[in-house]
Amino acid sequence: MEEYFSATQKMEQEVMFPSLLRGVFPQQEGEAPAPEGNTDLYERYQLLKAIKPMVEKGLASVTDQSPGSTSTDTASDEAPDSNLEERLSHHVNGLQQVLTDLTKNTKALTRRYSQILEEINLSEGQSSS
């Protein structure tokens, strides 16, 4: 989780002009595929920014939005206690995989943004000489 927060913080510090990411698609080298299909890096940046508060606050904010929901209470009453550890392990593993994917996407986006800035600086340097 710390690696995710570190990668997100670095992305927010480095990506000063997110509009530079419009129309730029992720490179194929070792990056996780976009879950929505062919999204550009600007859309991915917006998604990563939108997800961050949810990860920080945890799922408490999601469950607070639906008070009085008794369907989950009755379902958990019917489940045997011996299955709780297995269910928890399954969800923790899933969360870990999602955080790993988010971290990879965040680092890849930040790396690509830095490359774009380098290309801009190189082209400005060549045009001024």
ZAFIFI-465638 format. One line per 10 residues: number of its first residue (from 1); their letters; for each residue x, y, z of C-alpha. Coordinates in pm, whole numbers, padded with zeros to 5 digits. Example, Ala and Ser with C-alpha at 12.3 -4.5 7.8 and 13.67 -1.06 7.14 Angstrom:
1 = as = 01230 -00450 00780 ~ 01367 -00106 00714
This chain:
1 = meeyfsatqk = 00000 00000 00000 ~ 00291 00235 00081 ~ 00433 00183 -00267 ~ 00097 00281 -00419 ~ 00077 00598 -00209 ~ 00437 00685 -00295 ~ 00379 00632 -00669 ~ 00059 00839 -00660 ~ 00227 01122 -00472 ~ 00515 01125 -00722
11 = meqevmfpsl = 00267 01131 -01012 ~ 00081 01426 -00861 ~ 00407 01616 -00806 ~ 00548 01552 -01153 ~ 00243 01580 -01375 ~ 00202 01956 -01380 ~ 00024 01973 -01716 ~ -00204 01669 -01751 ~ -00330 01797 -02087 ~ 00006 01691 -02237
21 = lrgvfpqqeg = -00118 01335 -02191 ~ -00415 01380 -02426 ~ -00391 01155 -02730 ~ -00088 00970 -02589 ~ -00145 00600 -02552 ~ 00049 00373 -02316 ~ 00354 00193 -02445 ~ 00344 -00184 -02456 ~ 00667 -00254 -02265 ~ 00569 -00418 -01937
31 = eapapegntd = 00270 -00195 -01868 ~ -00061 -00330 -01751 ~ -00330 -00311 -02022 ~ -00594 -00044 -01986 ~ -00908 -00190 -01825 ~ -01139 00029 -02034 ~ -00978 -00054 -02366 ~ -00808 00216 -02570 ~ -00790 00502 -02322 ~ -00524 00765 -02356
41 = lyeryqllka = -00296 00859 -02069 ~ -00502 01168 -01987 ~ -00808 00953 -01920 ~ -00594 00711 -01722 ~ -00454 01003 -01519 ~ -00806 01122 -01440 ~ -00905 00769 -01336 ~ -00602 00727 -01111 ~ -00672 01065 -00949 ~ -01037 00970 -00892
51 = ikpmvekgla = -00948 00634 -00738 ~ -00692 00774 -00493 ~ -00941 00921 -00238 ~ -01138 00597 -00235 ~ -00824 00399 -00158 ~ -00721 00649 00110 ~ -01057 00648 00285 ~ -01110 00277 00240 ~ -01441 00114 00178 ~ -01602 00284 00478
61 = svtdqspgst = -01723 00568 00256 ~ -01885 00319 00017 ~ -02072 00137 00293 ~ -02177 00466 00456 ~ -02363 00559 00137 ~ -02605 00267 00171 ~ -02724 00261 00533 ~ -02998 00020 00630 ~ -02888 -00246 00386 ~ -02982 -00573 00554
71 = stdtasdeap = -02912 -00806 00263 ~ -02543 -00826 00354 ~ -02630 -00889 00719 ~ -02849 -01187 00639 ~ -02596 -01326 00393 ~ -02318 -01314 00652 ~ -02542 -01481 00912 ~ -02593 -01776 00682 ~ -02222 -01821 00603 ~ -02032 -02057 00833
81 = dsnleerlsh = -01764 -01901 01054 ~ -01502 -02145 00929 ~ -01526 -01981 00586 ~ -01444 -01630 00717 ~ -01067 -01675 00700 ~ -01086 -01805 00344 ~ -01312 -01520 00234 ~ -01089 -01260 00398 ~ -00781 -01410 00234 ~ -00953 -01400 -00105
91 = hvnglqqvlt = -01045 -01032 -00069 ~ -00705 -00929 00067 ~ -00536 -01102 -00228 ~ -00772 -00926 -00467 ~ -00702 -00590 -00306 ~ -00329 -00654 -00324 ~ -00353 -00734 -00696 ~ -00556 -00417 -00762 ~ -00308 -00202 -00569 ~ -00020 -00360 -00760
101 = dltkntkalt = -00192 -00282 -01092 ~ -00270 00074 -00982 ~ 00092 00123 -00876 ~ 00222 -00008 -01211 ~ -00016 00218 -01402 ~ 00076 00520 -01191 ~ 00450 00465 -01233 ~ 00414 00403 -01608 ~ 00210 00721 -01652 ~ 00463 00927 -01457
111 = rrysqileei = 00751 00779 -01658 ~ 00576 00853 -01989 ~ 00497 01210 -01880 ~ 00867 01263 -01806 ~ 00954 01132 -02152 ~ 00707 01374 -02311 ~ 00866 01664 -02124 ~ 01214 01552 -02236 ~ 01094 01537 -02599 ~ 00951 01888 -02568
121 = nlsegqsss = 01275 02020 -02418 ~ 01483 01854 -02691 ~ 01266 01994 -02971 ~ 01281 02343 -02817 ~ 01658 02317 -02785 ~ 01695 02217 -03151 ~ 01464 02489 -03279 ~ 01648 02765 -03089 ~ 01989 02674 -03229
